[in-house]
């Protein structure tokens, strides 16, 4: 099939690779290069970098609203467009241009967690499972009918980073299946019940409140790892907490019980990966080498 691919972050790269292997990718759309790194030089998105290494043409318009941009898209003559975390709203003229429309790979079990941060929100909410949906795109926010879905259990100690990588591979496999079976797939209209929205993560959410129950603290730490990273104050220094598990323990919220086990409002959490400012993420044994925790964390 002649495919237009539209995506931007690392999550989208395995999908692009799978499509380029099995189909004719006529063009790749991605967000424009952004300033990054210490020098703040423009850096292409992960999708653009991979597309260029594969020899694929790349476009990165700031908008698709102009008649010129829409005409350029339509002129590609695509059978289908595959969209994965692209970052721009697609006007109706773009949605209608490919012969089979635009398919979106969404990292949740729709209608739960429509929106920008479905992986983070699933872990932060304590969901037992999540998954991938292949959805026929329409004008609403992740409201289109679902062509294929597959669920997966969320591990008890799984972080957003680890789940992200699993779902990315799952999405690449599932879109391949969807394209192979496209004529026979029956669109399933999303239920009006169970709709939730995965709002973009606000950095103001990231500070740990030790007065919360241990299960909530643990979900926050795992849900925000690796980005933006939940954090607490340790002897006046901001420390990122990147992995944890719920363990037995009682004490005043924020009290360091032993090692890197910290009391919460109910129960305790053991921090299993942490990162000081300007340092690499470290397990407890390395983190505590030459650094003594105070009796209580802020």
N, C-alpha and C positions, 0 to 999 in steps of 0.2 A: 504494500500500500504506500501511497505518497502521503507522508506525515509531516505536519508542522509541529515542532516541539516548543513548548513555552514553559520555562522554569528558570529559577535563579540560584537557590542555595545548594549546599552539598547533598541534601536529601534527594534532590532531583537528578543527580548525576547517574546513579545506577539505572534509572529509567531511560535516560538518554542513551546510555551505552547499549542497553537491550534493544531499543528501537533501531539504533544505527546498525546493529548486527542483523536484524531480521526484516527491516523495511527500508524504504528510500526516504530518508529525512531530507526534505527539500529546503528547509530553513529552520533555524533555531532563533527564538525570541527570548531575550533575557533582560534583566534590569541593567541600566548603564553602569560602567565602572564607577566605583566610589572611592574616595580617599580612605586609605587604610595604612596601618603600620606607623612606625615612629616618624617616617618622613612624610606621612599623609599624602603619598602619591596615589593617583588613581589606580585601582586594582580591579581587574575584570572579575565578574562573579565566577563561582566554581563551574557553573554551567557553560558560560562563555569560554572559559579556559579549556574545558574538556572538549567542547564543540570545535574549537579552533585546532586542537591537537588531532581531532578526527577528520579535519579538512572540511568541515561543514560551514556553510555561510551563516553568519550571525547578524541579527538586527537588534538594536536596543533603543527603540523609540521611547520618548518620555511619556507619550500618550498614544492611544489608538482611536481617539475620538475624531480626528480630522478625516475628511473624505479621501485625502491623498494616502494616509496610512492604511485606511480600510481598503482602498483600491489596490495598493501594493500587496496586501494580505490576500485578497481574493484572486489576484493574478497568479498566485503560486499554484492554483488548481489542485489543492490538497484533497485527498479522500477523507482525512480526519485530522483534527488537531488534538494533541495530548497536552494537558496543562497540569503542572505539578508545582505548587508554591511559586507561582510566577510573580505576583505582586502588583499587577495592574488589573483593573476592572475591564472586562471584555464587552464592548458595545454589542448590541443585537446584530448589527451588520457583520461583525467578526464571528459571532456565534453561528450565524447562518451560512457563512461562506463555504466551509468544507462540505463535501457531499454527505458525510455522516455526522456533521456537526462537531462539537468540541467535547472531549471527554476529560473529566477531572479525576485525579487520584487523590483521595482525601483520607487522611490518617485518623479516622475514627469510625465508629459504627453509627452512621447517620440514622436518625436525626440528632443523636447525641453528639455534642461538641462540634457544631457548625462554627466556622470562623477561623481565627488566625493561629491559635495555639492549642490544638486539640491534644497533642501528646503531653505537654506540660499539665494541662488541666485534668486529664484522665488520671495521672498519677497523684496530683495534688488533691483530687476528690476521693482517692482511695478506690477507684474502679477496679473490679476484679479482672476485667478484660477490656480490650480495645480491638482495633483491626484496621482493615483497609476497605474502602468502598470505591468502586469505579462508577462514576456518576455522569449522566448526560447533563451538560451545563445549560442553565437558563439564566435569566436576568437576576433572580434572587440570590442571596448569600447561601451557597451550598444547599439549595432547596430542590435541585433537579432530581429526576428519577434515577434509581440505582440499578445498574446493569449486573454487577457482580459484587459480592462482599465476602470477606473472610475474617474470622475472629482469631485472636490469640490471647492467651493468659498473660497478665502483667505479673512479673516475678516479684516476690516479697521484698527483695532488696534492689530491684531494677531502677535505674535512673532514666531520666528523659534521654540522655545521650545514648545509652545502650538500647532503649526501646526505639528511638529514632532510627538507629542503624538497622534493626531487625525489620521495621516497617518499610524502610526504603527498599530493601531487597524484596520484601513481600509485594510491594507495589509494582516493582519492575516485572515480577513474575505474573502478577494478576492482569496487568494491562496487556501483556503478551497474549494471555488466554482470551481476554476480551476481544482483542482485534481479530484473533483467529476464529472466534465464534460470533462475530458481530451480527451477521444476518439472523441468527437463531435466538439471540438474547431478547428476553422480554423485560422492558423497563418496569421497575417496581416503584410506584409512587410512594414517597416518604410519608410515614405516619404523622398525623398532626399532634400525636401524643409523644411525650418524652423528649421534646425539643429542648436542647440546652445550647448556650453560646460560649465558645472558648475565646474570651476576650484576650487581646494582646497582653503579654506580661508587662506589668509596670514595675520598675525597679524599686518602687516604694513598698512592694509586697515582700521584698527579699530579706528584710531583717527578721531574725528568729525571735519569737516571743516565747521564752521558756515557761511562761505561765500556762501555755496551751498544753493539752494532753500530749503525751509522747507520740501517739500515733499521728497526730496532726503535725508535730514538729518533724517527724521522720518523713512524712509525705511532702512537706515543703522542701526539705533538703534534697530529697531524691528528685522531686518534680522540677526544681530549678537548676539541676546539675546537668551539664556544665555551665549553662548560661541562663540567666545572669549570675547565678550562684547565690544561694542563701548565705547569710553572713551573721556574725555576732562580733561583739567587741571583747577583745582579750587584752587586758592591761593597756588599754588605750589604743590598740591596734585592731584594724578591721581584718578579720580572718574569714575566708570563704570555707563553708562546710559543703563538701561535694558528695559524700556518701555516708550512710548511716543505717542503723537497725534498731528496732525497739528491743530493750532488755529490761529485766527486773531491776528495781531500784526505787528508793524513796528519799526525798530530801526537799530542801527549799528550792523553788524553781531557779535554775541557773547554777546550782551548786555542783561543783565537780566532785563526784563520789569517789572515783578512782580512775587512773589512766585518763582516757578521754570519754568516760561515761558521765553524762550530765543529767541531773534531775530535772523533771518537767512538772507541770501542774498535776499530772497523774502519770506515774511510771517514769521511765528514763530512756534516753537514747545513747547509744555508743557511736561516736563519730569514727568512721573507718577510713575517711580520706579528707584531708583539710589542706588549705593553701594560705600561707602567709603572704603579705604584700611583697611583690618582687621575687617570690620563690615559686618553685614547682609544686604541684599537688603531692602530698606525702601521706603515707599510712602513719598510724599513731606512733610506732616505735621511732621512725625517723623524725616526725614532727616534734616529739618530746625530747629529742636529743639536744641538749643545750638550751632548752626553752621550758621553763617551769610555768605551768598554768596556775593562775590565782585560784583561791578557794571558790570563786564564783564568777561566772561569765556574764557579760552585759548584753 
